[in-house]
Amino acid sequence: MLIRNDKVGDDPAIRRVVTDAFKMLAQSTGAEAAIVERLRDDDALVLSLVAEDEGEIIGFLAASKARAGKQDGWGLIGPLAVLPSRQRQGIGSALMAEALRQLRASSRGAALVGDPIYYSRFGFRAFSGLGVAGCPPEVVQALPFDSVEPHGELIHHPAFGLDQQE
Ligand SMILES: CC(C)(COP(=O)(O)OP(=O)(O)OC[C@H]1O[C@@H](n2cnc3c(N)ncnc32)[C@H](O)[C@@H]1OP(=O)(O)O)[C@@H](O)C(=O)NCCC(=O)NCCS
């Protein structure tokens, strides 16, 4: 299994992986693949990593720029998706490890909205005052790469459709 940056021609397989993975998730909006495409169209993907096995794309992770309150420089991870038939084989963890390795070079930290039970294993945690309007505070998590803690609304790229106030 190989983790690599995406390349021209990967888009249909990425769409399939994201669509199939999120289909299983009760809280899915069904818009995750379209978010990736909008981020790509807007040239807003900081990371677009695929997991490939024997020529097949089986996992995907996107990252885009985000702001926490007035702090620029956060790398927002998501969506992260692994084909249902290939879950629980360490693929999501391998994608995350590579994403954090790459983001360290370009960001003050990583942030995401997701299940704390899953993401705490990578060092993500909630911070007092960090949030996204309408989300439970515990699902909004960050992993700072230095001593500066995130504070304020985690402002996503408009592709996420959160209608956040600037
Ligand atoms: C979440 C996801 C990317 C994890 O990928 P993966 O390759 O299965 O993850 P790994 O094999 O690295 O890790 C598996 C571990 O994570 C746990 N896990 C997976 N999804 C989890 C979740 N939503 N909540 C809590 N734990 C989860 C598994 O129980 C497993 O733990 P165990 O091995 O101790 O039993 C994958 O399950 C997926 O695509 N899910 C649907 C889309 C999704 O939920 N994306 C994240 C949205 S925030």
The ligand as an SDF file (V2000), in Angstrom:
LIG
                    3D

 48 50  0  0  0  0  0  0  0  0999 V2000
  -12.8870    6.9300    9.6810 C   0  0  0  0  0  0  0  0  0  0  0  0
  -12.1070    6.1350    8.6340 C   0  0  0  0  0  0  0  0  0  0  0  0
  -11.4330    7.0950    7.6580 C   0  0  0  0  0  0  0  0  0  0  0  0
  -11.0430    5.3130    9.3680 C   0  0  0  0  0  0  0  0  0  0  0  0
  -10.2670    4.6410    8.4040 O   0  0  0  0  0  0  0  0  0  0  0  0
   -9.6610    3.2020    8.7140 P   0  0  0  0  0  0  0  0  0  0  0  0
   -8.6830    2.8970    7.6350 O   0  0  0  0  0  0  0  0  0  0  0  0
  -10.7580    2.2480    8.9630 O   0  0  0  0  0  0  0  0  0  0  0  0
   -8.9050    3.5110   10.0830 O   0  0  0  0  0  0  0  0  0  0  0  0
   -7.7310    2.7070   10.7530 P   0  0  0  0  0  0  0  0  0  0  0  0
   -7.7010    1.2920   10.2320 O   0  0  0  0  0  0  0  0  0  0  0  0
   -6.4830    3.4930   10.6300 O   0  0  0  0  0  0  0  0  0  0  0  0
   -8.1880    2.7180   12.2430 O   0  0  0  0  0  0  0  0  0  0  0  0
   -9.2190    1.8520   12.5690 C   0  0  0  0  0  0  0  0  0  0  0  0
   -9.5870    2.1080   13.9750 C   0  0  0  0  0  0  0  0  0  0  0  0
  -10.3660    3.2750   14.0370 O   0  0  0  0  0  0  0  0  0  0  0  0
  -11.6100    2.9690   14.6360 C   0  0  0  0  0  0  0  0  0  0  0  0
  -12.5940    3.7740   13.9620 N   0  0  0  0  0  0  0  0  0  0  0  0
  -12.8340    3.8680   12.6540 C   0  0  0  0  0  0  0  0  0  0  0  0
  -13.8080    4.7600   12.4420 N   0  0  0  0  0  0  0  0  0  0  0  0
  -14.1640    5.2370   13.6520 C   0  0  0  0  0  0  0  0  0  0  0  0
  -15.1160    6.1570   14.1080 C   0  0  0  0  0  0  0  0  0  0  0  0
  -15.9320    6.8220   13.2720 N   0  0  0  0  0  0  0  0  0  0  0  0
  -15.2200    6.3900   15.4230 N   0  0  0  0  0  0  0  0  0  0  0  0
  -14.4300    5.7550   16.2740 C   0  0  0  0  0  0  0  0  0  0  0  0
  -13.5060    4.8620   15.9090 N   0  0  0  0  0  0  0  0  0  0  0  0
  -13.3900    4.6030   14.6210 C   0  0  0  0  0  0  0  0  0  0  0  0
  -11.8340    1.5280   14.4400 C   0  0  0  0  0  0  0  0  0  0  0  0
  -12.6260    1.0170   15.4510 O   0  0  0  0  0  0  0  0  0  0  0  0
  -10.4350    0.9930   14.5220 C   0  0  0  0  0  0  0  0  0  0  0  0
  -10.0540    0.8370   15.8420 O   0  0  0  0  0  0  0  0  0  0  0  0
   -9.5470   -0.5560   16.3410 P   0  0  0  0  0  0  0  0  0  0  0  0
   -8.6390   -1.0620   15.2770 O   0  0  0  0  0  0  0  0  0  0  0  0
   -8.8760   -0.2090   17.6210 O   0  0  0  0  0  0  0  0  0  0  0  0
  -10.7810   -1.3480   16.4760 O   0  0  0  0  0  0  0  0  0  0  0  0
  -13.0140    5.1580    7.8530 C   0  0  0  0  0  0  0  0  0  0  0  0
  -13.6520    4.3210    8.7860 O   0  0  0  0  0  0  0  0  0  0  0  0
  -14.0670    5.8430    6.9950 C   0  0  0  0  0  0  0  0  0  0  0  0
  -13.8250    6.1390    5.8230 O   0  0  0  0  0  0  0  0  0  0  0  0
  -15.2670    6.0500    7.5660 N   0  0  0  0  0  0  0  0  0  0  0  0
  -16.3680    6.6840    6.8460 C   0  0  0  0  0  0  0  0  0  0  0  0
  -16.0820    8.1390    6.5960 C   0  0  0  0  0  0  0  0  0  0  0  0
  -15.7210    8.8630    7.8660 C   0  0  0  0  0  0  0  0  0  0  0  0
  -16.2830    8.6280    8.9150 O   0  0  0  0  0  0  0  0  0  0  0  0
  -14.7440    9.7930    7.7410 N   0  0  0  0  0  0  0  0  0  0  0  0
  -14.3240   10.6090    8.8390 C   0  0  0  0  0  0  0  0  0  0  0  0
  -15.3310   11.6980    9.0470 C   0  0  0  0  0  0  0  0  0  0  0  0
  -14.8960   12.6930   10.3990 S   0  0  0  0  0  0  0  0  0  0  0  0
  1  2  1  0
  2  3  1  0
  2  4  1  0
  2 36  1  0
  4  5  1  0
  5  6  1  0
  6  7  2  0
  6  8  1  0
  6  9  1  0
  9 10  1  0
 10 11  2  0
 10 12  1  0
 10 13  1  0
 13 14  1  0
 14 15  1  0
 15 16  1  0
 15 30  1  0
 16 17  1  0
 17 18  1  0
 17 28  1  0
 18 19  1  0
 18 27  1  0
 19 20  2  0
 20 21  1  0
 21 22  1  0
 21 27  2  0
 22 23  1  0
 22 24  2  0
 24 25  1  0
 25 26  2  0
 26 27  1  0
 28 29  1  0
 28 30  1  0
 30 31  1  0
 31 32  1  0
 32 33  2  0
 32 34  1  0
 32 35  1  0
 36 37  1  0
 36 38  1  0
 38 39  2  0
 38 40  1  0
 40 41  1  0
 41 42  1  0
 42 43  1  0
 43 44  2  0
 43 45  1  0
 45 46  1  0
 46 47  1  0
 47 48  1  0
M  END
$$$$
